[in-house]
Amino acid sequence: MKKLLFLFALILISCEQRISTEELAREIERDIIEHFAENSDVTKVELLEFTLVHKGGNEYKGIADVIIENPFTDVFGSDFSEEEKKSLNMEYTYAVEVIYDGETYTWEMLTD
Protein backbone atom coordinates (compact mmCIF):
# COMPACT_ATOMS: atom_id res chain seq x y z
CA MET A 1 0.00 0.00 0.00
CA LYS A 2 2.82 2.45 0.87
CA LYS A 3 4.45 1.73 -2.49
CA LEU A 4 1.18 2.44 -4.28
CA LEU A 5 0.75 5.78 -2.47
CA PHE A 6 4.36 6.74 -3.22
CA LEU A 7 3.87 5.88 -6.91
CA PHE A 8 0.64 7.90 -7.02
CA ALA A 9 2.35 10.91 -5.41
CA LEU A 10 5.26 10.64 -7.84
CA ILE A 11 2.85 10.63 -10.82
CA LEU A 12 1.03 13.70 -9.47
CA ILE A 13 4.28 15.60 -8.96
CA SER A 14 5.58 14.72 -12.43
CA CYS A 15 2.32 15.90 -14.07
CA GLU A 16 2.34 19.30 -12.40
CA GLN A 17 2.29 22.15 -14.93
CA ARG A 18 4.17 24.73 -12.83
CA ILE A 19 6.92 26.53 -14.66
CA SER A 20 10.36 26.86 -13.08
CA THR A 21 11.45 29.92 -11.14
CA GLU A 22 13.75 30.86 -14.05
CA GLU A 23 10.88 30.64 -16.56
CA LEU A 24 8.63 32.65 -14.26
CA ALA A 25 11.39 35.28 -13.93
CA ARG A 26 11.60 35.58 -17.74
CA GLU A 27 7.81 36.03 -17.98
CA ILE A 28 7.77 38.73 -15.30
CA GLU A 29 10.81 40.43 -16.82
CA ARG A 30 8.89 40.76 -20.11
CA ASP A 31 5.92 42.16 -18.18
CA ILE A 32 8.10 44.72 -16.40
CA ILE A 33 9.66 45.87 -19.70
CA GLU A 34 6.16 46.17 -21.19
CA HIS A 35 4.97 48.08 -18.13
CA PHE A 36 7.77 50.64 -18.46
CA ALA A 37 7.20 50.99 -22.21
CA GLU A 38 3.50 51.70 -21.69
CA ASN A 39 3.80 53.97 -18.64
CA SER A 40 6.95 56.01 -19.17
CA ASP A 41 5.94 58.71 -21.63
CA VAL A 42 8.31 61.34 -20.27
CA THR A 43 11.52 59.41 -19.78
CA LYS A 44 13.18 56.29 -21.08
CA VAL A 45 13.38 53.43 -18.56
CA GLU A 46 15.60 50.39 -19.08
CA LEU A 47 15.51 47.17 -17.08
CA LEU A 48 19.12 46.18 -16.43
CA GLU A 49 18.57 42.98 -14.50
CA PHE A 50 15.80 41.03 -12.82
CA THR A 51 16.32 38.17 -10.39
CA LEU A 52 13.66 36.06 -8.73
CA VAL A 53 13.82 33.70 -5.75
CA HIS A 54 11.14 31.27 -4.55
CA LYS A 55 10.36 32.09 -0.90
CA GLY A 56 7.99 29.16 -0.41
CA GLY A 57 4.44 28.14 -1.28
CA ASN A 58 3.09 30.60 -3.86
CA GLU A 59 5.39 33.47 -2.87
CA TYR A 60 8.42 34.75 -4.75
CA LYS A 61 10.66 37.76 -4.13
CA GLY A 62 12.46 39.61 -6.89
CA ILE A 63 14.91 42.45 -7.40
CA ALA A 64 14.69 44.74 -10.45
CA ASP A 65 17.59 47.04 -11.33
CA VAL A 66 16.49 49.85 -13.64
CA ILE A 67 18.03 52.93 -15.20
CA ILE A 68 15.86 55.98 -15.72
CA GLU A 69 17.11 58.43 -18.30
CA ASN A 70 17.44 61.95 -16.96
CA PRO A 71 14.77 64.02 -18.77
CA PHE A 72 16.98 67.12 -18.80
CA THR A 73 19.40 65.49 -21.23
CA ASP A 74 16.75 65.92 -23.93
CA VAL A 75 16.29 69.60 -23.10
CA PHE A 76 20.01 70.32 -22.96
CA GLY A 77 21.04 67.37 -25.16
CA SER A 78 23.37 69.30 -27.44
CA ASP A 79 25.37 70.50 -24.39
CA PHE A 80 26.27 66.94 -23.26
CA SER A 81 28.33 64.18 -24.80
CA GLU A 82 26.82 60.66 -24.88
CA GLU A 83 29.04 59.66 -21.95
CA GLU A 84 27.91 62.68 -19.92
CA LYS A 85 24.25 61.88 -20.72
CA LYS A 86 24.70 58.30 -19.44
CA SER A 87 26.36 59.57 -16.26
CA LEU A 88 23.29 61.74 -15.56
CA ASN A 89 20.92 58.76 -15.68
CA MET A 90 19.51 57.51 -12.40
CA GLU A 91 19.81 53.86 -11.32
CA TYR A 92 17.25 52.35 -8.95
CA THR A 93 16.72 48.95 -7.36
CA TYR A 94 13.16 47.87 -6.65
CA ALA A 95 11.82 44.91 -4.69
CA VAL A 96 9.24 42.88 -6.59
CA GLU A 97 6.69 40.62 -4.90
CA VAL A 98 5.22 37.77 -6.94
CA ILE A 99 2.38 35.34 -6.27
CA TYR A 100 2.23 32.30 -8.59
CA ASP A 101 -0.36 29.55 -8.09
CA GLY A 102 0.90 27.22 -10.81
CA GLU A 103 -1.35 28.70 -13.49
CA THR A 104 -1.41 32.47 -13.14
CA TYR A 105 0.81 35.03 -11.49
CA THR A 106 0.64 38.58 -10.23
CA TRP A 107 3.55 40.88 -9.49
CA GLU A 108 3.98 44.19 -7.74
CA MET A 109 6.97 46.49 -7.82
CA LEU A 110 7.44 48.05 -4.40
CA THR A 111 8.41 51.70 -4.40
CA ASP A 112 9.18 52.66 -0.80
C-alpha positions as CSV (number, residue, x, y, z in Angstrom):
1,M,0.0,0.0,0.0
2,K,2.8,2.4,0.9
3,K,4.5,1.7,-2.5
4,L,1.2,2.4,-4.3
5,L,0.7,5.8,-2.5
6,F,4.4,6.7,-3.2
7,L,3.9,5.9,-6.9
8,F,0.6,7.9,-7.0
9,A,2.4,10.9,-5.4
10,L,5.3,10.6,-7.8
11,I,2.9,10.6,-10.8
12,L,1.0,13.7,-9.5
13,I,4.3,15.6,-9.0
14,S,5.6,14.7,-12.4
15,C,2.3,15.9,-14.1
16,E,2.3,19.3,-12.4
17,Q,2.3,22.1,-14.9
18,R,4.2,24.7,-12.8
19,I,6.9,26.5,-14.7
20,S,10.4,26.9,-13.1
21,T,11.5,29.9,-11.1
22,E,13.7,30.9,-14.0
23,E,10.9,30.6,-16.6
24,L,8.6,32.7,-14.3
25,A,11.4,35.3,-13.9
26,R,11.6,35.6,-17.7
27,E,7.8,36.0,-18.0
28,I,7.8,38.7,-15.3
29,E,10.8,40.4,-16.8
30,R,8.9,40.8,-20.1
31,D,5.9,42.2,-18.2
32,I,8.1,44.7,-16.4
33,I,9.7,45.9,-19.7
34,E,6.2,46.2,-21.2
35,H,5.0,48.1,-18.1
36,F,7.8,50.6,-18.5
37,A,7.2,51.0,-22.2
38,E,3.5,51.7,-21.7
39,N,3.8,54.0,-18.6
40,S,7.0,56.0,-19.2
41,D,5.9,58.7,-21.6
42,V,8.3,61.3,-20.3
43,T,11.5,59.4,-19.8
44,K,13.2,56.3,-21.1
45,V,13.4,53.4,-18.6
46,E,15.6,50.4,-19.1
47,L,15.5,47.2,-17.1
48,L,19.1,46.2,-16.4
49,E,18.6,43.0,-14.5
50,F,15.8,41.0,-12.8
51,T,16.3,38.2,-10.4
52,L,13.7,36.1,-8.7
53,V,13.8,33.7,-5.7
54,H,11.1,31.3,-4.6
55,K,10.4,32.1,-0.9
56,G,8.0,29.2,-0.4
57,G,4.4,28.1,-1.3
58,N,3.1,30.6,-3.9
59,E,5.4,33.5,-2.9
60,Y,8.4,34.8,-4.7
61,K,10.7,37.8,-4.1
62,G,12.5,39.6,-6.9
63,I,14.9,42.5,-7.4
64,A,14.7,44.7,-10.5
65,D,17.6,47.0,-11.3
66,V,16.5,49.9,-13.6
67,I,18.0,52.9,-15.2
68,I,15.9,56.0,-15.7
69,E,17.1,58.4,-18.3
70,N,17.4,61.9,-17.0
71,P,14.8,64.0,-18.8
72,F,17.0,67.1,-18.8
73,T,19.4,65.5,-21.2
74,D,16.7,65.9,-23.9
75,V,16.3,69.6,-23.1
76,F,20.0,70.3,-23.0
77,G,21.0,67.4,-25.2
78,S,23.4,69.3,-27.4
79,D,25.4,70.5,-24.4
80,F,26.3,66.9,-23.3
81,S,28.3,64.2,-24.8
82,E,26.8,60.7,-24.9
83,E,29.0,59.7,-21.9
84,E,27.9,62.7,-19.9
85,K,24.2,61.9,-20.7
86,K,24.7,58.3,-19.4
87,S,26.4,59.6,-16.3
88,L,23.3,61.7,-15.6
89,N,20.9,58.8,-15.7
90,M,19.5,57.5,-12.4
91,E,19.8,53.9,-11.3
92,Y,17.2,52.4,-9.0
93,T,16.7,49.0,-7.4
94,Y,13.2,47.9,-6.6
95,A,11.8,44.9,-4.7
96,V,9.2,42.9,-6.6
97,E,6.7,40.6,-4.9
98,V,5.2,37.8,-6.9
99,I,2.4,35.3,-6.3
100,Y,2.2,32.3,-8.6
101,D,-0.4,29.6,-8.1
102,G,0.9,27.2,-10.8
103,E,-1.4,28.7,-13.5
104,T,-1.4,32.5,-13.1
105,Y,0.8,35.0,-11.5
106,T,0.6,38.6,-10.2
107,W,3.5,40.9,-9.5
108,E,4.0,44.2,-7.7
109,M,7.0,46.5,-7.8
110,L,7.4,48.0,-4.4
111,T,8.4,51.7,-4.4
112,D,9.2,52.7,-0.8
